[in-house]
């Protein structure tokens, strides 16, 4: 755990934010900063050790670091294998949580919206650790939330699509008003059921947009992934 986390002081509770690199994580950060009830001191992210990419979202670690720089927070990276058995995932997260608690962190924020089983799992995993899970976006109407994000300037690319739930051609598209207009009615506007995952690159939580360019689109392991590249890295 970075010394930076330990050195930040505030009368407000210190929290980590579970950061997937997507729009919900980014909006959770914006909401927490607006409410000013906790101080977010770091972004907690699981990374595929072999691929050096954010787990599930498949975002390059370099882009994750660009996000962290743009929001002004350190990353707390939790490296996991791929595939990752659940017991290995829980061990890696347990070690990260123990380090966080030792550094005075008392809360972890999640961007979950309405999946009860996911929330129960998080609550069960943190029970007895001294760290409280908080869910700032919980129960919000996802259609209204998606429109609110877009109206506030949040922009994201779809990096992963589940072709069983959403047409593969949506992979690589921008999460914006046109996207929401064209989304099938049976797909959650925030992709909460795993229909799609995103990479947030602009919005009120960032000091400046992250310069990215689309890469290749590939099918792998039953999903469609759209790669993204940091524009500065390909000059």
C-alpha positions in Angstrom: 0.0 0.0 0.0 1.4 3.3 -1.0 2.7 5.6 1.7 0.6 8.3 0.1 -2.5 6.6 1.4 -1.2 6.5 5.0 -0.1 10.1 4.9 -3.4 11.6 3.8 -5.3 13.0 6.8 -8.8 14.1 7.2 -11.5 14.2 9.8 -13.8 12.4 7.3 -13.5 8.6 7.0 -10.9 7.4 4.5 -12.2 5.2 1.7 -10.9 3.3 -1.2 -13.0 3.1 -4.3 -13.4 -0.2 -6.1 -12.3 1.0 -9.6 -13.1 -1.1 -12.6 -12.1 1.7 -15.0 -15.7 2.0 -16.1 -18.4 4.7 -16.0 -20.1 3.6 -12.8 -16.8 3.7 -10.9 -16.1 7.1 -12.3 -19.5 8.4 -11.4 -19.2 7.0 -7.9 -16.1 9.0 -7.5 -17.8 12.1 -8.7 -20.7 11.6 -6.3 -18.5 10.9 -3.3 -16.5 14.0 -4.0 -19.7 16.1 -4.4 -21.2 14.7 -1.2 -18.0 15.3 0.7 -18.8 12.8 3.5 -15.8 10.6 3.0 -12.3 11.3 1.5 -11.4 8.9 -1.3 -7.7 8.1 -0.9 -7.1 5.5 -3.6 -8.5 3.4 -6.4 -8.6 -0.4 -5.8 -8.3 -2.4 -9.0 -7.9 -6.0 -9.9 -5.5 -6.6 -12.7 -4.9 -9.7 -14.9 -1.2 -10.4 -14.1 -0.4 -12.1 -17.4 -2.1 -9.6 -19.7 -1.5 -6.5 -17.6 -5.1 -5.5 -18.1 -8.0 -4.6 -15.8 -9.9 -7.8 -15.0 -13.1 -8.3 -17.2 -12.9 -4.8 -18.8 -9.7 -5.8 -20.5 -8.3 -2.2 -20.3 -4.6 -1.8 -20.6 -2.8 -1.1 -17.3 -1.3 2.0 -19.0 -4.8 3.4 -19.5 -5.7 2.7 -15.9 -2.7 4.7 -14.8 -3.7 7.5 -17.0 -7.2 7.5 -15.3 -5.6 7.6 -11.9 -3.4 10.6 -12.9 -6.5 12.4 -14.3 -8.4 12.0 -11.0 -5.4 12.7 -8.8 -5.5 9.4 -6.8 -3.0 6.6 -6.4 -3.8 3.1 -7.6 -4.0 0.1 -5.3 -3.3 -2.8 -7.7 -4.4 -6.3 -6.9 -2.8 -8.7 -9.3 -4.7 -11.9 -10.1 -4.1 -14.8 -12.5 -6.3 -15.7 -15.4 -8.3 -17.7 -15.1 -8.6 -16.9 -11.4 -10.2 -19.4 -9.0 -12.4 -17.7 -6.5 -10.2 -18.7 -3.5 -7.2 -17.0 -5.1 -9.2 -13.9 -5.8 -10.5 -13.8 -2.3 -7.0 -14.3 -0.9 -5.5 -11.5 -3.0 -8.4 -9.1 -2.0 -8.2 -10.1 1.6 -4.5 -9.1 1.7 -5.3 -5.8 0.1 -8.1 -5.1 2.5 -5.8 -5.9 5.5 -3.2 -3.5 4.2 -5.9 -0.8 3.7 -7.2 -1.3 7.3 -3.7 -1.0 8.6 -3.4 2.4 6.8 -6.5 3.8 8.5 -9.0 3.1 5.7 -12.4 2.3 7.1 -14.6 2.2 4.0 -14.6 0.8 0.5 -17.1 2.3 -2.0 -18.6 0.2 -4.8 -20.5 1.4 -7.9 -23.1 -1.4 -7.8 -26.6 -0.5 -8.8 -29.2 -3.2 -8.0 -27.8 -6.7 -8.1 -28.6 -8.0 -4.6 -26.4 -11.1 -4.8 -23.3 -9.0 -5.7 -24.0 -6.6 -2.8 -24.4 -9.5 -0.3 -21.1 -11.0 -1.5 -19.2 -7.8 -0.9 -20.8 -7.3 2.5 -20.0 -10.9 3.5 -16.4 -10.5 2.3 -15.9 -7.4 4.4 -17.7 -8.5 7.5 -15.3 -8.5 10.4 -12.5 -6.7 8.6 -13.1 -3.3 10.2 -13.9 -1.9 6.7 -17.5 -0.9 5.8 -18.8 -1.3 2.2 -20.7 1.7 0.9 -22.9 1.8 -2.2 -23.4 5.5 -3.3 -25.3 4.6 -6.5 -27.5 1.8 -5.0 -31.1 1.8 -6.1 -30.9 4.7 -8.6 -33.0 4.3 -11.7 -30.5 3.2 -14.3 -32.2 4.8 -17.2 -32.2 8.2 -15.5 -28.7 7.6 -14.1 -27.3 6.9 -17.6 -28.8 10.1 -19.0 -27.5 12.1 -16.0 -24.0 10.8 -16.6 -24.1 11.7 -20.3 -25.6 15.2 -19.6 -22.8 15.9 -17.1 -20.2 15.2 -19.7 -19.1 11.7 -18.7 -17.9 9.8 -21.8 -16.8 6.2 -22.1 -16.0 3.5 -24.7 -17.5 0.1 -24.6 -14.6 -2.3 -24.1 -16.5 -5.5 -23.6 -19.8 -6.8 -24.9 -21.6 -10.0 -24.0 -22.9 -11.1 -27.4 -25.6 -13.2 -25.7 -27.2 -10.0 -24.4 -26.1 -7.3 -26.8 -25.2 -7.1 -30.5 -21.4 -7.4 -30.9 -21.4 -4.2 -33.1 -21.8 -2.2 -30.0 -18.3 -3.0 -28.9 -16.0 0.0 -29.3 -18.9 2.5 -29.3 -19.0 5.6 -27.2 -21.4 5.7 -24.2 -23.3 8.8 -25.2 -26.9 9.9 -25.9 -27.0 8.3 -29.3 -25.8 5.0 -27.8 -28.6 5.2 -25.2 -31.1 6.0 -27.9 -30.2 2.9 -29.9 -29.8 0.5 -27.0 -32.4 -2.4 -27.1 -35.1 -2.0 -24.5 -34.2 -5.3 -22.8 -30.6 -4.1 -22.1 -29.9 -2.2 -18.9 -28.8 1.3 -19.8 -25.9 1.0 -17.4 -25.1 -2.6 -18.4 -25.6 -3.7 -14.8 -26.4 -7.3 -15.7 -23.0 -7.7 -17.6 -24.4 -6.7 -21.0 -21.4 -4.4 -21.5 -18.4 -2.9 -19.7 -16.8 0.5 -20.3 -13.7 2.6 -20.0 -14.4 6.2 -18.8 -12.2 8.8 -20.5 -13.9 12.1 -19.9 -16.2 13.7 -17.3 -16.4 15.9 -14.3 -14.2 13.5 -12.2 -11.2 14.0 -14.5 -9.0 17.1 -14.7 -8.8 16.6 -18.5 -10.0 14.0 -21.1 -7.8 11.0 -21.5 -6.5 10.9 -25.2 -7.3 7.4 -26.5 -7.8 5.8 -29.9 -9.8 2.7 -30.7 -7.8 -0.5 -31.4 -8.8 -3.9 -32.7 -12.0 -5.7 -31.8 -11.7 -9.4 -31.0 -13.9 -12.3 -29.8 -12.4 -14.2 -26.9 -13.8 -16.5 -24.2 -17.4 -15.9 -25.2 -17.1 -12.0 -25.2 -16.3 -9.3 -27.7 -13.5 -7.0 -26.6 -12.6 -3.6 -28.1 -9.1 -2.6 -27.4 -8.1 1.0 -26.6 -4.7 2.6 -26.9 -3.3 5.7 -25.3 -2.8 8.2 -28.1 0.5 9.5 -26.7 1.9 6.0 -26.6 1.5 5.5 -30.4 3.0 8.7 -31.7 
